[in-house]
Amino acid sequence: MILSSIRIITADIQRLVKFYESATALPFTWFTEDFAEVKTSAAALAIGSTRTLALFGGHVAEAASNRSVIIEFRVDDVDAAYTRIPADTVVQPPTTMPWGNRSLLFRDPDGNLVNFFTPVTGDAKNRFGVGENNEAKEA
């Protein structure tokens, strides 16, 4: 099994795509006016408008109501990425966590929690296959 994507359902797809394009510095591909995604080497982040819910049988999801999932991106330099994040969205500035990642937590315009992280300890770098003997892969 391979995790292919995470999809966020939103009532304002233009706003959310613009936010993620700015935060990640990656361009999204628009497939319809109600669906866009960005692919990374590991998986895709898809964003769909609430209108797409009809294709899944109706009210199967609710926009802007997540309080249990963190959307995570491994980045080359979390401190540099911090400069792209609006200050009023930051939950926790870059902080080195006990498991070896330097993490930045913020919320997107719909309130979803997002974590940008960079492995900084030897163990964390080995866990993600980055470091001197491994080519860093942007996720």
C-alpha positions in Angstrom: 0.0 0.0 0.0 1.3 3.5 -0.8 -0.1 6.7 0.7 -1.0 8.7 -2.4 -2.4 12.0 -1.1 -4.1 14.0 1.6 -7.1 16.0 0.5 -8.4 19.1 2.2 -12.0 20.1 1.6 -12.6 23.8 1.7 -15.3 26.4 1.1 -12.7 28.7 -0.5 -10.4 26.8 -2.7 -8.8 29.8 -4.3 -7.8 31.2 -0.9 -6.4 27.8 0.4 -4.5 27.0 -2.8 -2.9 30.5 -2.8 -1.9 30.0 0.9 -0.3 26.6 0.3 1.5 27.9 -2.8 3.0 30.7 -0.8 3.8 28.6 2.2 5.4 25.7 0.3 6.8 27.7 -2.7 5.4 25.0 -4.9 2.9 25.5 -7.7 -0.4 23.6 -7.6 -1.9 22.1 -10.7 -5.6 22.9 -11.3 -7.6 20.0 -12.8 -11.0 21.8 -12.5 -12.2 24.9 -10.7 -13.0 22.7 -7.8 -9.8 20.6 -7.5 -6.1 21.3 -7.4 -3.0 19.5 -6.1 0.7 19.7 -5.6 2.8 16.5 -5.9 5.9 15.9 -3.9 8.3 13.0 -4.1 6.4 11.2 -1.4 2.7 12.1 -1.9 0.3 14.8 -3.0 -1.6 17.5 -1.2 -5.0 17.9 -2.9 -7.5 20.6 -2.2 -11.1 20.2 -3.2 -14.0 22.6 -2.9 -17.1 21.6 -1.0 -18.8 21.1 -4.3 -16.8 18.0 -4.9 -18.5 16.3 -1.9 -21.6 15.6 -4.1 -19.4 13.2 -6.0 -18.9 11.2 -2.8 -22.5 11.1 -1.9 -23.2 14.4 -0.2 -22.1 15.7 3.2 -19.3 13.2 3.9 -16.9 15.8 5.1 -17.1 19.3 6.6 -14.8 22.1 5.6 -12.7 24.0 8.2 -13.5 21.5 11.0 -10.3 19.5 11.5 -8.8 19.4 15.0 -7.1 16.0 14.9 -4.8 15.8 11.9 -1.5 17.6 11.3 -0.4 18.0 7.7 3.4 17.6 7.6 6.0 18.6 5.1 9.7 17.8 5.4 11.6 20.9 4.2 15.4 21.5 3.7 15.5 24.4 6.1 12.6 25.0 8.5 14.0 28.4 9.6 14.1 29.7 6.0 10.6 28.4 5.4 9.4 30.3 8.5 9.9 33.5 6.6 7.2 32.6 4.2 4.6 31.9 6.9 2.3 34.8 8.0 3.0 35.6 11.6 -0.6 35.5 12.6 -0.9 31.9 11.6 2.1 30.6 13.6 1.2 28.3 16.5 4.9 27.5 17.5 8.0 29.0 15.9 10.8 26.7 14.8 11.6 24.5 17.8 13.8 21.4 18.1 11.8 18.5 19.2 13.0 15.6 21.4 12.8 13.2 18.5 15.3 15.2 16.5 13.2 17.3 14.1 13.2 21.1 14.1 9.5 21.9 13.6 7.4 24.9 12.8 3.6 24.7 13.5 1.1 27.0 11.9 -2.6 27.0 10.8 -3.9 27.4 7.3 -6.8 29.7 6.6 -9.3 26.9 7.3 -7.7 26.2 10.7 -5.8 23.0 9.7 -2.6 22.5 11.6 0.5 22.3 9.5 4.0 21.2 10.5 7.1 22.1 8.5 10.1 20.1 9.8 13.7 19.5 9.2 15.6 16.5 10.6 18.5 18.0 12.6 20.0 15.2 14.7 21.9 12.2 13.3 19.1 9.8 14.3 16.4 11.9 12.7 18.5 12.3 9.5 19.0 8.6 9.3 15.2 8.0 9.9 14.4 10.1 6.9 17.4 9.1 4.7 19.0 12.6 4.6 22.5 13.6 5.4 26.1 13.1 4.2 25.6 9.7 2.7 22.0 10.3 1.6 20.6 12.7 -0.9 18.1 15.0 0.8 14.6 14.6 -0.7 12.2 17.5 -0.4 8.8 16.2 0.6 
